[in-house]
Amino acid sequence: MKKIIFAIAAIVTFTAGNTFAQRYNRPNPAVIDARADNAAEEFKINKLDEIVKLTRKQENQIKKIENKYDRLTGRNQRYHTYQGMKRLEEEKQKEILDVLTPAQRQRLFAYQHRFDNRYNRRG
């Protein structure tokens, strides 16, 4: 009788320990990825702001464009091909350039051209 009670107590103890071991609260990877993505987008917008001096309205418009394309790529599987992603990236860049004034676009292209010449040298 003592052996049976001891066996039942041991089984209960071990199963209770296992059930608590399974309750690990892992952070949602989608939330972490979204935070990292937002931080990266914020960095890009700040870098663009340093180059062309964006207004607050332009920053908000660019953030809306970034969020729109994040939703498009996250929701639709048809964009997950190389061509689909490339096309979306080109559309996003075009929309962002449309937000900039002609003088800002000129400043951005001059900045990009400076780096193109630096890294495309032969020799």
N, C-alpha and C positions, 0 to 999 in steps of 0.2 A: 504494500500500500504506500509506504514511504517513497519507494522508487517511482511509482506512478505519479505521485504528487510532485516529486522533485523533477521528473521529466516534463510534466506539464508546465511547471514554473520556469524551467530552462527554456522551453519552446516559446513561451510568452515573452520572456525577457529578450531572447534573440530576435524574435519577429518585431517587437516594439522598437528595438534599436535600429533594425533595418528600415522601418518605416520612417523614422526620423532622419536617417541618413539620406534618404531619397528626396527629402524636402529642401533641396538647395535652391536658394533664390538666385538664379542667374539673370543678369541684366539682359534685356531684349536686344539682340544684335541689330535690329532695324533702327532702334533708337540711337544706339552708339554710332551706326553708320550715318544716320541723319545729322547727328551733332557734328561729326567729322566733316560731312559734306557741307553743312552750313558754315563751319569754320573756314573751310577751304574757299568757299564762294565769297565769304566776307574778306578773306585775304586778297583774292583776285580783284574785288571791287575796290578795296583800299589801294592796291597797287595801281589800278587804272586811275583812281582819284589823284594819286601822286603825280601821274604823268600828265593828265589832261585837266585837272581841277574841276571835278564834277560838282554840280549843284545838288542840293538835298533832293530835289524833285527827280533829277536824273538818277541818283543812287537808288531811290525807291522804285523807279521804273525798271532799272536793271535787276533789282532783287525780284520784282514780279516776273520778269522774263526768265530768270534762273529758276524760280519756283515752278513756273509753267512747264518748262522743259524737264524738270525733275519729276513732275507728276506724269508727263508723257512717257518718259523712259521707264518709270517704275510700274506703270499700269499696263502698258501695251507690250506684249511679247514680240510683235512684228518688228519693232525697232531694235531688237537685240541682235540683229545681224550687223556685220561691219558696215555695209552700205547704208543701212537704216540709221545707225548711230552717226555715221559721217554726215549724212544728209541733215539730220537733226542738229548736229553741231554747227553746220554751215548756216542753217536757218537761224539758229540762236545768235551766232556772231553777226549776221546781217541785221537782226532786230536790235542788237545792242549798238551797232554802228548807226542805225537810224535814230537812236536816242541822242547821239552826240551831235554837237553843232559842227559845221564845216571846219571851223578853226581847230576844234578839239580833235576831229578826225585827222586833220593835217598833222597835228602834234603827235598823235598816236602812230601814224604811219612813219613819221620821221624817227621816232623812237625805235620802232620795229626795224626800220631800214638800217639804223646804226648797228644793231646787233646782227642783222643779216650779213652786213659787210665784214664784221669782225670774225664771224665763224665760217664764212664761205670763201676764205682766201685759199689760194693754191700755194703750195710750197713746201 
